[in-house]
Amino acid sequence: MSAGTDPSRSQKTTMPTTEQTDQERYLDRQKRDTRNDLIAKQVVQSLGSPADLLKVQVRPLGKDRYRVNVFVGKYGATGRIADSFFLTADDEGKILTSSPEIARLY
């Protein structure tokens, strides 16, 4: 028997459980994108759609907190933020609270 080897010890190598596989990261990204899309749609439904709407940007700020910016303008380069909200939403994307309150403007 050679020095330093113990036949009773297993030579198994395992991947750490904290690493996500590519598929898990993809699924997490899909879920996050879907939730952000649902939040954006609810904001537009509640606020109304301005004639020169460019996009609704949803930025996560924490587990259930988001900042939503409504961009308007004729072209992307000249767009400006017309409305901005801080929201909380559940895991499915349903808006629970908004500051300021979302009121129909358009």
RODO-2510 file (C-alpha; in nm, 4 decimals, decimal comma):
residues 106
     n   res          X          Y          Z
     1     m     0,0000     0,0000     0,0000
     2     s     0,1421     0,3395    -0,0953
     3     a     0,1728     0,6201     0,1545
     4     g    -0,1047     0,8789     0,1527
     5     t    -0,3792     0,6662    -0,0022
     6     d    -0,6562     0,5162     0,2009
     7     p    -0,8668     0,2636     0,0081
     8     s    -1,1578     0,3095     0,2514
     9     r    -1,2013     0,6735     0,1463
    10     s    -1,4258     0,7408    -0,1484
    11     q    -1,2813     0,9327    -0,4407
    12     k    -1,6141     1,0944    -0,5309
    13     t    -1,6145     1,4462    -0,6634
    14     t    -1,9391     1,6378    -0,6552
    15     m    -2,0340     1,9808    -0,7799
    16     p    -2,1271     2,2340    -0,5158
    17     t    -2,5027     2,2555    -0,4734
    18     t    -2,4946     2,6351    -0,4725
    19     e    -2,4017     2,6540    -0,8406
    20     q    -2,6926     2,6862    -1,0791
    21     t    -2,6925     2,4990    -1,4025
    22     d    -2,7356     2,6884    -1,7279
    23     q    -3,0905     2,5554    -1,7514
    24     e    -3,1806     2,6794    -1,4022
    25     r    -3,0390     3,0251    -1,4815
    26     y    -3,2374     3,0295    -1,8071
    27     l    -3,5604     2,9346    -1,6271
    28     d    -3,5001     3,1981    -1,3578
    29     r    -3,4435     3,4593    -1,6278
    30     q    -3,7627     3,3555    -1,8100
    31     k    -3,9644     3,3792    -1,4881
    32     r    -3,8184     3,7216    -1,4074
    33     d    -3,8854     3,8512    -1,7614
    34     t    -4,2434     3,7218    -1,7530
    35     r    -4,3055     3,8867    -1,4143
    36     n    -4,1592     4,2174    -1,5399
    37     d    -4,3800     4,2034    -1,8512
    38     l    -4,6898     4,1461    -1,6354
    39     i    -4,5996     4,4408    -1,4131
    40     a    -4,5473     4,6663    -1,7169
    41     k    -4,8841     4,5636    -1,8640
    42     q    -5,0660     4,6388    -1,5384
    43     v    -4,9052     4,9824    -1,5166
    44     v    -5,0169     5,0692    -1,8719
    45     q    -5,3674     4,9342    -1,8057
    46     s    -5,3995     5,1484    -1,4930
    47     l    -5,2217     5,4582    -1,6243
    48     g    -5,3428     5,4515    -1,9819
    49     s    -5,1195     5,4568    -2,2874
    50     p    -4,9714     5,7910    -2,3907
    51     a    -4,9734     5,8561    -2,7660
    52     d    -4,5932     5,8670    -2,7833
    53     l    -4,5187     5,5712    -2,5538
    54     l    -4,1708     5,4292    -2,6219
    55     k    -4,1389     5,1670    -2,3505
    56     v    -4,2134     5,0738    -1,9930
    57     q    -3,8985     4,9818    -1,8038
    58     v    -3,9286     4,7563    -1,4975
    59     r    -3,6209     4,7453    -1,2737
    60     p    -3,6057     4,5100    -0,9736
    61     l    -3,4880     4,6772    -0,6530
    62     g    -3,5145     4,3796    -0,4215
    63     k    -3,7103     4,0616    -0,3664
    64     d    -4,0532     4,2148    -0,4314
    65     r    -3,9745     4,5811    -0,5018
    66     y    -3,9538     4,7468    -0,8426
    67     r    -3,9049     5,0837    -1,0048
    68     v    -4,1134     5,1350    -1,3170
    69     n    -4,0316     5,4142    -1,5624
    70     v    -4,2654     5,5091    -1,8463
    71     f    -4,0671     5,6514    -2,1391
    72     v    -4,2316     5,8737    -2,3999
    73     g    -4,1041     6,0540    -2,7085
    74     k    -4,0944     6,0391    -3,0855
    75     y    -3,7604     5,8560    -3,1001
    76     g    -3,5610     5,6459    -2,8558
    77     a    -3,2749     5,8956    -2,8389
    78     t    -3,5081     6,1821    -2,7497
    79     g    -3,7227     5,9872    -2,5044
    80     r    -3,7881     6,1074    -2,1531
    81     i    -3,9404     5,9612    -1,8392
    82     a    -4,2997     6,0829    -1,8195
    83     d    -4,4006     5,8769    -1,5155
    84     s    -4,2125     5,6792    -1,2527
    85     f    -4,3399     5,4490    -0,9782
    86     f    -4,1987     5,2439    -0,6931
    87     l    -4,3963     4,9205    -0,6627
    88     t    -4,4225     4,6019    -0,4667
    89     a    -4,5497     4,2919    -0,6457
    90     d    -4,6076     3,9276    -0,5589
    91     d    -4,4256     3,6344    -0,7221
    92     e    -4,6781     3,6244    -1,0073
    93     g    -4,6310     3,9948    -1,0871
    94     k    -4,9536     4,1286    -0,9353
    95     i    -4,8968     4,4854    -0,8160
    96     l    -4,9632     4,5136    -0,4427
    97     t    -4,8609     4,8739    -0,3681
    98     s    -4,7507     5,1767    -0,5662
    99     s    -4,5867     5,5050    -0,4735
   100     p    -4,7156     5,7342    -0,6025
   101     e    -5,0540     5,5788    -0,6636
   102     i    -5,1097     5,4865    -1,0290
   103     a    -5,3969     5,6980    -1,1652
   104     r    -5,5359     5,7048    -1,5178
   105     l    -5,3716     5,9937    -1,7015
   106     y    -5,4023     5,8927    -2,0657
***
